[in-house]
């Protein structure tokens, strides 16, 4: 899936929009966490380079002084989310990075953006807006010290009653466990995550489920018994190694007051017995400054191995459920190159590297020059950079193909910024204010 980055320019806007909508129900609630985490990486990396259109930006007031948000930073959101009318920017590191919170048609979003105008991280918050009890988090920290909480769920008795918690933790790339707790937060059991084979998928809604002949009768009966309404429905027919058929139902409800997407996942036997009913809890994501002295070994080893001299620019740690999930760090090795390093925890030696280099006008491809000439006749080139596709250290793939060129031009007294895909397609342009 990581190789999708190679071809995203075929139709980046449609790919990201429809791939996310199609995969959302499964990847949010699925137990295939390796695939889901890979999709998340690809999604936010694609969003680093995606631009569409938006309305306005609202800057958050942070006493005692109001931070100045660079135009390049706000342009990302003005041109990326057309259905959003306002954004709130909260500085993480002064003049370097900001946290951005907003609500889209598909739910709440938390993101990280820098002063270059790059979306460094993007999280769609899906699930019940409730905290995971501290005693459960502490149990994980004490008994699984090297593991990371991937998802947390309410274990449901019905659509309105809960009966404890289920957590999925990842100890390493090859070990993913489900942990169960009772209603009093007491530990019950540990299970290895099972992978089921999907034999069919149906998409429908609660008001149409009874009219679809492909929907199993036991699923229709469950929906009727529980009077479930106003939700989109995805139904998977699963078969395990013993060839036992079960049905997994994903229900997505819209919580209008806070914009959340509330999801329930129900597993039924082929006779209609409820095997599991869970609803995810929103991951309590947050960001904090990552200093030069607190860089991970993977990051420092990569920099020291590949560069003789370098200058630290900024760093941010993303946390979820109280644990560090991902570290982002940016360096400059000379005035002509900038390196963004993304280190996902607990994956080791799995660094993602994105390089940007200064480019001179004579080195621009003809397709880029033609787009500049067609966009603003009579302008002349001032500065330019080229950003390469992400390099995945674990697979040694990527890092060589240009993703886009960004140039600054001047026409009379007006200055403009253009971001242009490798094939010459204009991605975004704006006048510098």
C-alpha positions as CSV (number, residue, x, y, z in Angstrom):
1,X,0.0,0.0,0.0
2,X,2.9,2.3,0.6
3,X,3.6,2.3,-3.1
4,X,0.4,4.1,-3.7
5,X,2.4,7.3,-3.0
6,X,4.1,6.7,-6.3
7,X,1.0,7.2,-8.3
8,X,-1.1,9.6,-6.2
9,X,-1.0,12.3,-8.9
10,X,-3.3,10.3,-11.1
11,X,-6.1,11.8,-9.2
12,X,-5.0,12.8,-5.7
13,X,-8.2,14.6,-4.7
14,X,-10.5,11.8,-5.7
15,X,-8.2,9.0,-4.5
16,X,-7.9,10.4,-1.0
17,X,-11.6,11.4,-0.7
18,X,-13.1,8.1,-1.9
19,X,-10.4,5.8,-0.5
20,X,-11.0,7.2,2.9
21,X,-14.8,7.0,2.7
22,X,-14.6,3.4,1.4
23,X,-12.1,2.2,4.0
24,X,-13.2,4.3,6.9
25,X,-15.7,1.9,8.5
26,X,-13.3,-1.1,8.2
27,X,-10.0,0.5,9.2
28,X,-11.5,2.4,12.1
29,X,-12.9,-0.7,13.7
30,X,-11.0,-3.6,12.2
31,X,-8.6,-5.8,14.1
32,X,-6.2,-5.8,11.1
33,X,-4.0,-3.1,12.8
34,X,-0.9,-3.5,10.7
35,X,-2.9,-2.7,7.6
36,X,-4.8,0.1,9.3
37,X,-1.7,1.8,10.6
38,X,-0.1,1.6,7.2
39,X,-3.2,3.2,5.7
40,X,-3.1,5.9,8.3
41,X,0.5,6.7,7.4
42,X,-0.3,6.8,3.7
43,X,-3.4,9.0,4.4
44,X,-1.6,11.7,6.3
45,X,1.4,11.7,4.0
46,X,-0.9,12.1,1.0
47,X,-2.6,15.0,2.9
48,X,0.8,16.7,3.2
49,X,0.7,17.2,-0.5
50,X,-3.1,17.6,-1.1
51,X,-4.7,21.0,-1.7
52,X,-8.4,21.8,-2.5
53,X,-10.4,24.9,-1.3
54,X,-11.9,26.3,1.9
55,X,-13.6,29.4,3.4
56,X,-11.8,31.2,6.3
57,X,-9.4,30.7,9.1
58,X,-10.1,31.7,12.7
59,X,-7.0,32.2,14.8
60,X,-7.2,31.1,18.5
61,X,-6.4,33.8,21.1
62,X,-3.5,32.6,23.3
63,X,-2.8,35.1,26.1
64,X,-0.8,37.2,26.7
65,X,-0.1,37.7,23.0
66,X,-1.8,36.4,19.8
67,X,0.6,34.3,17.7
68,X,1.1,35.2,14.1
69,X,0.2,32.4,11.8
70,X,2.2,32.3,8.6
71,X,0.2,32.6,5.4
72,X,1.7,29.4,4.0
73,X,0.3,27.6,7.1
74,X,-3.2,28.9,6.8
75,X,-3.3,28.4,3.0
76,X,-3.1,24.6,3.6
77,X,-6.4,24.6,5.3
78,X,-8.1,27.2,3.2
79,X,-7.5,24.9,0.2
80,X,-7.8,21.5,1.7
81,X,-11.2,21.3,3.4
82,X,-14.0,22.9,1.3
83,X,-16.8,22.1,3.8
84,X,-15.1,23.7,6.8
85,X,-15.9,27.3,7.7
86,X,-13.4,27.9,10.5
87,X,-10.3,26.5,12.0
88,X,-8.6,27.0,15.4
89,X,-4.8,27.3,15.5
90,X,-3.0,26.6,18.8
91,X,0.8,27.0,18.9
92,X,2.8,24.0,19.9
93,X,6.2,25.6,19.4
94,X,6.2,29.4,18.9
95,X,6.6,30.3,15.3
96,X,7.3,26.7,14.3
97,X,4.3,24.4,14.7
98,X,0.5,24.5,15.4
99,X,-2.2,22.2,16.4
100,X,-5.3,22.6,14.3
101,X,-8.8,21.5,15.4
102,X,-11.9,21.5,13.2
103,X,-15.0,19.5,12.2
104,X,-15.6,18.2,8.7
105,X,-18.5,16.4,7.1
106,X,-16.8,13.1,8.1
107,X,-16.0,13.9,11.7
108,X,-13.6,15.7,14.0
109,X,-10.1,16.3,12.9
110,X,-6.9,17.0,14.9
111,X,-3.8,17.9,12.9
112,X,-0.3,19.3,13.1
113,X,1.0,21.9,10.7
114,X,4.3,23.8,10.4
115,X,5.4,27.2,9.3
116,X,6.2,25.9,5.8
117,X,2.6,25.1,5.4
118,X,3.0,21.4,5.5
119,X,0.4,19.1,7.1
120,X,2.7,17.0,9.2
121,X,0.0,14.8,10.9
122,X,-3.7,14.3,10.5
123,X,-6.0,12.4,12.8
124,X,-9.7,11.8,12.2
125,X,-11.2,11.3,15.7
126,X,-13.8,8.5,15.6
127,X,-15.7,7.1,18.5
128,X,-17.3,7.9,21.9
129,X,-16.0,11.1,23.4
130,X,-15.2,9.5,26.8
131,X,-11.9,9.0,28.7
132,X,-10.2,5.6,29.1
133,X,-10.0,5.1,32.9
134,X,-6.6,5.9,34.3
135,X,-6.4,2.6,36.2
136,X,-6.6,0.7,32.9
137,X,-3.9,2.8,31.3
138,X,-1.7,2.3,34.4
139,X,-2.3,-1.5,34.1
140,X,-1.0,-1.4,30.6
141,X,2.0,0.7,31.5
142,X,2.9,-1.7,34.4
143,X,2.2,-5.1,32.7
144,X,3.0,-4.3,29.1
145,X,5.7,-1.7,29.3
146,X,6.9,-1.9,25.7
147,X,3.5,-2.0,24.2
148,X,1.3,0.8,22.7
149,X,-2.4,1.2,23.0
150,X,-3.7,1.2,19.5
151,X,-7.5,1.4,20.1
152,X,-9.8,1.3,23.1
153,X,-13.5,0.2,23.1
154,X,-16.5,0.1,25.2
155,X,-17.8,-3.4,25.5
156,X,-21.6,-3.1,25.0
157,X,-24.6,-5.0,26.3
158,X,-26.9,-2.9,24.1
159,X,-26.9,0.4,22.3
160,X,-27.2,2.2,25.6
161,X,-25.4,-0.1,28.2
162,X,-21.7,-0.8,28.6
163,X,-20.1,-3.8,30.3
164,X,-16.4,-3.0,30.5
165,X,-13.5,-2.2,28.1
166,X,-11.6,-3.9,25.4
167,X,-8.1,-2.6,24.4
168,X,-5.9,-3.6,21.5
169,X,-2.2,-3.2,22.1
170,X,0.7,-3.7,19.8
171,X,3.9,-5.1,21.4
172,X,5.9,-5.2,18.1
173,X,5.2,-5.6,14.4
174,X,4.2,-9.3,14.8
175,X,2.4,-9.2,18.2
176,X,-1.0,-7.6,18.6
177,X,-3.2,-8.5,21.6
178,X,-6.7,-7.8,22.8
179,X,-7.1,-7.2,26.5
180,X,-10.5,-7.3,28.3
181,X,-11.6,-5.4,31.4
182,X,-14.8,-5.6,33.4
183,X,-17.2,-2.8,34.3
184,X,-15.1,-2.2,37.5
185,X,-11.9,-1.8,35.4
186,X,-10.6,-5.2,36.5
187,X,-8.5,-7.2,34.1
188,X,-10.3,-10.3,32.7
189,X,-8.2,-11.9,30.0
190,X,-5.7,-11.5,27.1
191,X,-6.3,-12.8,23.6
192,X,-4.3,-12.9,20.4
193,X,-5.9,-10.9,17.7
194,X,-7.4,-13.3,15.1
195,X,-7.5,-12.6,11.4
196,X,-10.7,-13.6,9.7
197,X,-11.2,-14.0,6.0
198,X,-13.7,-11.6,4.5
199,X,-15.9,-13.4,1.9
200,X,-18.4,-10.6,1.1
201,X,-19.1,-7.0,1.9
202,X,-22.4,-5.1,1.8
203,X,-23.0,-1.4,2.1
204,X,-26.4,-0.1,3.1
205,X,-28.2,2.1,5.7
206,X,-30.5,1.3,8.6
207,X,-33.6,2.5,6.7
208,X,-32.7,0.3,3.6
209,X,-31.4,-2.9,5.3
210,X,-34.7,-4.7,5.1
211,X,-35.1,-4.1,1.3
212,X,-31.8,-5.6,0.4
213,X,-32.0,-9.3,-0.5
214,X,-28.3,-9.8,0.0
215,X,-28.4,-9.0,3.7
216,X,-28.6,-12.1,5.9
217,X,-31.8,-12.6,7.9
218,X,-30.0,-12.7,11.2
219,X,-28.5,-9.3,10.5
220,X,-32.0,-7.9,9.7
221,X,-33.4,-9.4,12.8
222,X,-30.6,-7.9,15.0
223,X,-31.3,-4.4,13.5
224,X,-35.0,-4.8,14.1
225,X,-34.6,-6.1,17.7
226,X,-32.4,-3.2,18.7
227,X,-34.3,-0.5,16.8
228,X,-31.2,0.9,15.2
229,X,-31.8,4.0,13.0
230,X,-30.1,6.8,11.2
231,X,-26.7,5.1,10.6
232,X,-24.7,3.9,7.6
233,X,-24.2,0.1,7.7
234,X,-21.3,-2.0,6.5
235,X,-21.7,-5.8,6.8
236,X,-18.8,-8.3,6.4
237,X,-19.3,-12.0,6.0
238,X,-16.3,-13.6,7.7
239,X,-15.0,-17.1,7.8
240,X,-12.2,-18.2,10.2
241,X,-9.8,-21.1,10.0
242,X,-12.5,-23.5,11.0
243,X,-14.7,-22.2,8.2
244,X,-17.3,-21.0,10.7
245,X,-19.3,-18.1,9.2
246,X,-19.9,-15.0,11.3
247,X,-21.2,-11.5,10.4
248,X,-19.5,-8.2,11.4
249,X,-21.7,-5.2,11.3
250,X,-20.2,-1.7,11.4
251,X,-22.6,1.1,12.3
252,X,-21.6,4.7,11.8
253,X,-23.8,7.3,13.5
254,X,-23.3,11.1,13.2
255,X,-23.1,13.0,16.5
256,X,-24.1,16.5,15.3
257,X,-23.3,18.6,18.4
258,X,-19.5,17.8,18.3
259,X,-19.1,16.4,14.8
260,X,-17.9,13.0,16.0
261,X,-18.4,9.9,14.0
262,X,-19.8,7.3,16.5
263,X,-19.1,3.8,15.5
264,X,-20.4,0.4,16.8
265,X,-19.0,-3.0,15.7
266,X,-21.2,-6.0,16.3
267,X,-20.2,-9.6,15.6
268,X,-23.0,-12.1,15.1
269,X,-22.9,-15.9,14.8
270,X,-24.7,-17.4,11.8
271,X,-27.6,-18.1,14.2
272,X,-27.9,-14.5,15.3
273,X,-26.1,-14.8,18.7
274,X,-24.2,-11.6,19.7
275,X,-20.6,-12.7,20.0
276,X,-19.2,-9.1,20.5
277,X,-20.6,-5.6,20.6
278,X,-18.0,-2.8,21.0
279,X,-17.8,0.9,20.3
280,X,-14.4,2.6,20.0
281,X,-13.4,5.4,22.4
282,X,-11.8,8.5,20.8
283,X,-8.0,8.4,21.0
284,X,-7.0,11.3,23.2
285,X,-4.4,12.6,20.8
286,X,-2.2,15.6,21.8
287,X,1.1,17.2,20.7
288,X,4.1,18.5,22.6
289,X,7.4,19.9,21.8
290,X,10.2,17.4,21.1
291,X,13.5,19.0,22.0
292,X,16.9,18.2,20.4
293,X,17.9,16.5,23.6
294,X,15.0,14.1,23.5
295,X,15.2,12.7,20.0
296,X,14.7,9.0,19.5
297,X,17.7,6.8,18.6
298,X,16.2,6.0,15.2
299,X,16.2,9.7,14.3
300,X,19.7,10.6,15.7
301,X,21.2,7.5,14.1
302,X,19.8,8.4,10.7
303,X,21.0,12.0,10.8
304,X,24.5,11.1,12.1
305,X,24.9,8.3,9.5
306,X,23.8,10.4,6.5
307,X,24.9,14.0,7.3
308,X,28.2,15.4,8.6
309,X,26.7,18.7,9.6
310,X,23.1,19.5,10.3
311,X,20.9,22.0,12.1
312,X,17.9,21.1,14.2
313,X,14.7,23.0,13.2
314,X,11.8,21.7,15.3
315,X,10.3,18.5,16.7
316,X,6.9,17.4,17.9
317,X,5.7,14.2,19.7
318,X,2.2,12.9,19.2
319,X,0.7,11.1,22.2
320,X,-2.4,8.9,22.4
321,X,-3.9,7.5,25.6
322,X,-0.9,9.0,27.4
323,X,1.8,7.3,25.3
324,X,4.1,8.6,22.7
325,X,2.8,7.4,19.3
326,X,4.9,9.2,16.7
327,X,7.9,11.6,16.7
328,X,8.3,14.2,14.0
329,X,11.6,16.1,13.6
330,X,12.9,18.5,11.0
331,X,16.5,19.2,10.2
332,X,18.5,21.3,7.7
333,X,21.8,19.9,6.6
334,X,22.6,23.0,4.5
335,X,20.7,26.0,3.3
336,X,19.6,23.9,0.3
337,X,18.0,20.9,1.9
338,X,15.4,20.2,4.6
339,X,14.6,16.8,6.0
340,X,11.4,15.7,7.8
341,X,11.8,12.5,9.8
342,X,8.8,10.5,11.1
343,X,9.4,7.9,13.7
344,X,6.4,5.7,14.6
345,X,6.4,3.9,18.0
346,X,6.8,1.1,18.8
347,X,8.0,0.2,15.3
348,X,11.8,0.3,15.3
349,X,14.0,1.0,12.3
350,X,10.9,2.1,10.4
351,X,11.7,5.7,9.8
352,X,9.9,7.8,7.1
353,X,12.1,10.4,5.5
354,X,10.8,13.4,3.3
355,X,13.4,15.6,1.7
356,X,13.0,19.1,0.2
357,X,15.8,20.8,-1.8
358,X,16.3,24.3,-3.2
359,X,16.0,24.3,-7.0
360,X,17.2,26.9,-9.5
361,X,15.1,28.1,-12.4
362,X,17.4,26.5,-15.0
363,X,16.8,23.1,-13.3
364,X,13.0,23.2,-13.5
365,X,11.5,20.6,-15.9
366,X,9.7,22.1,-19.0
367,X,6.3,21.0,-17.7
368,X,6.9,23.1,-14.5
369,X,8.1,26.1,-16.5
370,X,5.1,25.9,-18.8
371,X,2.7,25.9,-15.9
372,X,4.3,28.9,-14.4
373,X,4.2,30.8,-17.7
374,X,0.5,29.9,-18.2
375,X,-0.5,30.8,-14.6
376,X,1.0,34.2,-14.5
377,X,2.2,35.7,-17.8
378,X,5.1,38.2,-17.4
379,X,6.2,36.8,-14.0
380,X,9.8,35.9,-13.2
381,X,11.2,33.3,-11.0
382,X,12.5,34.2,-7.4
383,X,13.0,31.0,-5.5
384,X,12.0,27.3,-5.7
385,X,12.1,24.0,-3.9
386,X,11.5,20.4,-4.9
387,X,10.0,17.9,-2.5
388,X,10.7,14.2,-3.1
389,X,8.4,11.2,-2.3
390,X,8.7,9.7,1.2
391,X,11.5,7.2,1.7
392,X,10.7,4.2,3.9
393,X,13.8,3.1,5.7
394,X,12.4,-0.4,6.5
395,X,11.8,-1.3,2.9
396,X,14.4,1.0,1.3
397,X,11.8,2.3,-1.1
398,X,11.0,5.8,-2.2
399,X,12.8,9.1,-1.8
400,X,13.9,9.6,-5.5
401,X,10.8,10.7,-7.4
402,X,9.8,14.4,-7.2
403,X,6.4,14.8,-5.7
404,X,6.0,18.5,-6.4
405,X,7.8,21.8,-7.0
406,X,7.0,25.0,-5.1
407,X,8.1,28.3,-6.6
408,X,7.8,31.9,-5.7
409,X,7.3,34.3,-8.6
410,X,7.0,38.1,-9.0
411,X,4.7,40.1,-11.3
412,X,5.2,43.8,-10.9
413,X,5.0,44.4,-7.1
414,X,2.9,41.3,-6.5
415,X,4.5,38.0,-5.4
416,X,2.9,34.6,-5.9
417,X,3.4,31.0,-4.7
418,X,2.7,28.1,-6.9
419,X,2.8,24.4,-5.9
420,X,3.0,22.2,-9.0
421,X,2.9,18.5,-9.4
422,X,5.7,16.6,-11.1
423,X,3.7,16.3,-14.3
424,X,3.0,20.1,-14.4
425,X,-0.5,20.0,-12.9
426,X,-1.1,23.1,-10.8
427,X,-2.0,22.1,-7.3
428,X,-2.4,25.5,-5.7
429,X,-1.5,29.1,-6.2
430,X,-2.0,32.2,-4.0
431,X,-0.8,35.8,-3.8
432,X,1.5,36.6,-0.9
433,X,-0.1,39.1,1.3
